[in-house]
Amino acid sequence: MEYLVTMTTRVPDGTPAPEVDDIRAREAANTQELAAQGRVLRLWRPPLGPGEWRTIGLFAADDSDDLERTLASMPLRVWRTDEVTALGPHPNDPGRGKVPLAPGSAEHLVTFVVEVPAAASPEAVDEMFAREAGRTRELAADGSLIRLWALPEQGHALGLWQAESAGQLREILLSLPMAGWFTVDTVPLTRHPSDPAA
């Protein structure tokens, strides 16, 4: 299974700088080991405020207990809280490692909430979902859509996209046939220094 984990670190006031540096160095080394084991797949930084330490990670684990063992092994866990989201398979997901990262493009996590109009007939819904699947295949082929997952909530999905600008990403999302049926929440990402894809 794959999991998205938002990790928020709060260093206690008064912690000596050498102790912080030591734990950060051990965290980086441990992350390399976990990446080599296939447990840490990706790491990003979301937009941060002053003094914030937050990382978003994509992890692989057998189940939630296995994930917890991985997270507990990370040295920064002593100062960190983790928010875990289980990611389910999505029928339109291009698949891990199928879409290469494009130099010069920025990555974005986009949460989709789909609301099918009450007046839509079953045939119209089926046709719309088929058109959506076709368009996502095109967007994966051109390198825009990297991954797509189902979220636990009904009608919710999460996509990892790449685009040269926020404007280009908006155009891409508006090109989806179901654009009139969903709302989106977009988080721009920057690569974490320990990202296994770096």
GUSERO-557033 format. One record per residue (C-alpha): residue number from 1; residue in one letter; x, y, z. Coordinates in steps of 0.25 Angstrom, whole numbers. Layout:
<pakols>
pos NUM, code a, u X, v Y, w Z
...
</pakols>
This chain:
<pakols>
pos 1, code m, u 0, v 0, w 0
pos 2, code e, u 4, v 14, w -2
pos 3, code y, u 2, v 25, w 8
pos 4, code l, u 3, v 41, w 8
pos 5, code v, u 9, v 46, w 21
pos 6, code t, u 10, v 60, w 25
pos 7, code m, u 21, v 62, w 35
pos 8, code t, u 22, v 74, w 44
pos 9, code t, u 34, v 76, w 53
pos 10, code r, u 35, v 85, w 65
pos 11, code v, u 48, v 87, w 71
pos 12, code p, u 47, v 90, w 86
pos 13, code d, u 52, v 104, w 90
pos 14, code g, u 66, v 104, w 95
pos 15, code t, u 70, v 92, w 88
pos 16, code p, u 85, v 94, w 85
pos 17, code a, u 89, v 95, w 70
pos 18, code p, u 99, v 84, w 70
pos 19, code e, u 88, v 74, w 75
pos 20, code v, u 78, v 79, w 64
pos 21, code d, u 89, v 77, w 53
pos 22, code d, u 92, v 63, w 58
pos 23, code i, u 78, v 59, w 58
pos 24, code r, u 76, v 65, w 44
pos 25, code a, u 88, v 58, w 39
pos 26, code r, u 83, v 44, w 45
pos 27, code e, u 70, v 47, w 38
pos 28, code a, u 76, v 49, w 25
pos 29, code a, u 84, v 36, w 26
pos 30, code n, u 72, v 28, w 31
pos 31, code t, u 64, v 33, w 19
pos 32, code q, u 74, v 28, w 9
pos 33, code e, u 73, v 14, w 16
pos 34, code l, u 58, v 15, w 15
pos 35, code a, u 58, v 19, w 1
pos 36, code a, u 67, v 8, w -3
pos 37, code q, u 58, v -2, w 4
pos 38, code g, u 46, v 4, w -4
pos 39, code r, u 39, v 10, w 8
pos 40, code v, u 41, v 25, w 5
pos 41, code l, u 37, v 27, w -9
pos 42, code r, u 37, v 42, w -10
pos 43, code l, u 39, v 55, w -1
pos 44, code w, u 34, v 69, w -4
pos 45, code r, u 33, v 82, w 4
pos 46, code p, u 20, v 89, w 3
pos 47, code p, u 19, v 105, w 4
pos 48, code l, u 25, v 108, w 18
pos 49, code g, u 23, v 120, w 28
pos 50, code p, u 35, v 125, w 36
pos 51, code g, u 40, v 115, w 45
pos 52, code e, u 32, v 104, w 40
pos 53, code w, u 38, v 90, w 37
pos 54, code r, u 28, v 82, w 29
pos 55, code t, u 30, v 70, w 19
pos 56, code i, u 20, v 62, w 11
pos 57, code g, u 25, v 48, w 8
pos 58, code l, u 20, v 37, w -1
pos 59, code f, u 23, v 24, w 7
pos 60, code a, u 20, v 9, w 3
pos 61, code a, u 17, v -1, w 14
pos 62, code d, u 9, v -14, w 16
pos 63, code d, u -1, v -8, w 25
pos 64, code s, u -3, v 3, w 35
pos 65, code d, u 5, v -4, w 46
pos 66, code d, u 17, v -6, w 36
pos 67, code l, u 16, v 9, w 33
pos 68, code e, u 17, v 12, w 47
pos 69, code r, u 29, v 4, w 49
pos 70, code t, u 36, v 12, w 38
pos 71, code l, u 32, v 25, w 43
pos 72, code a, u 36, v 22, w 57
pos 73, code s, u 50, v 18, w 52
pos 74, code m, u 52, v 33, w 47
pos 75, code p, u 61, v 41, w 57
pos 76, code l, u 53, v 54, w 55
pos 77, code r, u 40, v 46, w 60
pos 78, code v, u 44, v 51, w 74
pos 79, code w, u 40, v 65, w 70
pos 80, code r, u 30, v 62, w 60
pos 81, code t, u 15, v 59, w 58
pos 82, code d, u 10, v 51, w 46
pos 83, code e, u -3, v 52, w 38
pos 84, code v, u -5, v 39, w 30
pos 85, code t, u -14, v 37, w 18
pos 86, code a, u -16, v 24, w 12
pos 87, code l, u -16, v 24, w -3
pos 88, code g, u -24, v 14, w -11
pos 89, code p, u -22, v 10, w -25
pos 90, code h, u -29, v 18, w -36
pos 91, code p, u -33, v 12, w -49
pos 92, code n, u -27, v 24, w -56
pos 93, code d, u -13, v 24, w -49
pos 94, code p, u -2, v 23, w -59
pos 95, code g, u 6, v 15, w -49
pos 96, code r, u 19, v 17, w -41
pos 97, code g, u 31, v 20, w -49
pos 98, code k, u 23, v 21, w -62
pos 99, code v, u 24, v 36, w -64
pos 100, code p, u 37, v 43, w -63
pos 101, code l, u 40, v 56, w -56
pos 102, code a, u 42, v 67, w -66
pos 103, code p, u 53, v 77, w -63
pos 104, code g, u 48, v 91, w -61
pos 105, code s, u 34, v 86, w -57
pos 106, code a, u 29, v 88, w -43
pos 107, code e, u 21, v 77, w -36
pos 108, code h, u 7, v 79, w -30
pos 109, code l, u -2, v 71, w -21
pos 110, code v, u -17, v 73, w -26
pos 111, code t, u -29, v 68, w -17
pos 112, code f, u -41, v 65, w -26
pos 113, code v, u -55, v 65, w -20
pos 114, code v, u -65, v 60, w -30
pos 115, code e, u -80, v 63, w -29
pos 116, code v, u -88, v 56, w -40
pos 117, code p, u -100, v 64, w -43
pos 118, code a, u -113, v 58, w -38
pos 119, code a, u -120, v 60, w -52
pos 120, code a, u -109, v 52, w -59
pos 121, code s, u -113, v 39, w -65
pos 122, code p, u -105, v 26, w -62
pos 123, code e, u -102, v 26, w -77
pos 124, code a, u -97, v 40, w -76
pos 125, code v, u -89, v 37, w -64
pos 126, code d, u -82, v 25, w -71
pos 127, code e, u -79, v 33, w -83
pos 128, code m, u -73, v 44, w -75
pos 129, code f, u -64, v 34, w -67
pos 130, code a, u -59, v 28, w -80
pos 131, code r, u -56, v 41, w -86
pos 132, code e, u -48, v 45, w -73
pos 133, code a, u -40, v 32, w -73
pos 134, code g, u -37, v 35, w -88
pos 135, code r, u -32, v 49, w -85
pos 136, code t, u -24, v 45, w -72
pos 137, code r, u -17, v 35, w -81
pos 138, code e, u -13, v 46, w -91
pos 139, code l, u -8, v 55, w -79
pos 140, code a, u 0, v 43, w -74
pos 141, code a, u 6, v 41, w -88
pos 142, code d, u 10, v 56, w -89
pos 143, code g, u 16, v 56, w -75
pos 144, code s, u 6, v 64, w -68
pos 145, code l, u 0, v 54, w -59
pos 146, code i, u 10, v 46, w -51
pos 147, code r, u 1, v 38, w -41
pos 148, code l, u -14, v 37, w -37
pos 149, code w, u -19, v 31, w -25
pos 150, code a, u -33, v 29, w -18
pos 151, code l, u -35, v 35, w -5
pos 152, code p, u -43, v 29, w 6
pos 153, code e, u -55, v 38, w 5
pos 154, code q, u -65, v 35, w -6
pos 155, code g, u -63, v 43, w -18
pos 156, code h, u -49, v 48, w -14
pos 157, code a, u -36, v 46, w -22
pos 158, code l, u -22, v 51, w -21
pos 159, code g, u -13, v 54, w -33
pos 160, code l, u 2, v 57, w -34
pos 161, code w, u 4, v 66, w -46
pos 162, code q, u 15, v 74, w -52
pos 163, code a, u 14, v 87, w -60
pos 164, code e, u 23, v 98, w -64
pos 165, code s, u 14, v 108, w -56
pos 166, code a, u 2, v 110, w -48
pos 167, code g, u -5, v 115, w -60
pos 168, code q, u -1, v 103, w -69
pos 169, code l, u -6, v 94, w -58
pos 170, code r, u -20, v 101, w -57
pos 171, code e, u -21, v 99, w -72
pos 172, code i, u -18, v 85, w -71
pos 173, code l, u -28, v 82, w -60
pos 174, code l, u -39, v 90, w -68
pos 175, code s, u -36, v 81, w -80
pos 176, code l, u -42, v 69, w -72
pos 177, code p, u -56, v 65, w -76
pos 178, code m, u -61, v 65, w -62
pos 179, code a, u -55, v 79, w -59
pos 180, code g, u -70, v 84, w -57
pos 181, code w, u -73, v 73, w -47
pos 182, code f, u -61, v 74, w -37
pos 183, code t, u -54, v 84, w -28
pos 184, code v, u -39, v 84, w -26
pos 185, code d, u -29, v 88, w -15
pos 186, code t, u -15, v 90, w -20
pos 187, code v, u -2, v 89, w -12
pos 188, code p, u 10, v 94, w -20
pos 189, code l, u 22, v 85, w -16
pos 190, code t, u 37, v 87, w -16
pos 191, code r, u 47, v 76, w -15
pos 192, code h, u 52, v 72, w -2
pos 193, code p, u 68, v 70, w -1
pos 194, code s, u 66, v 55, w 3
pos 195, code d, u 55, v 52, w -8
pos 196, code p, u 59, v 39, w -14
pos 197, code a, u 56, v 44, w -28
pos 198, code a, u 66, v 55, w -27
</pakols>
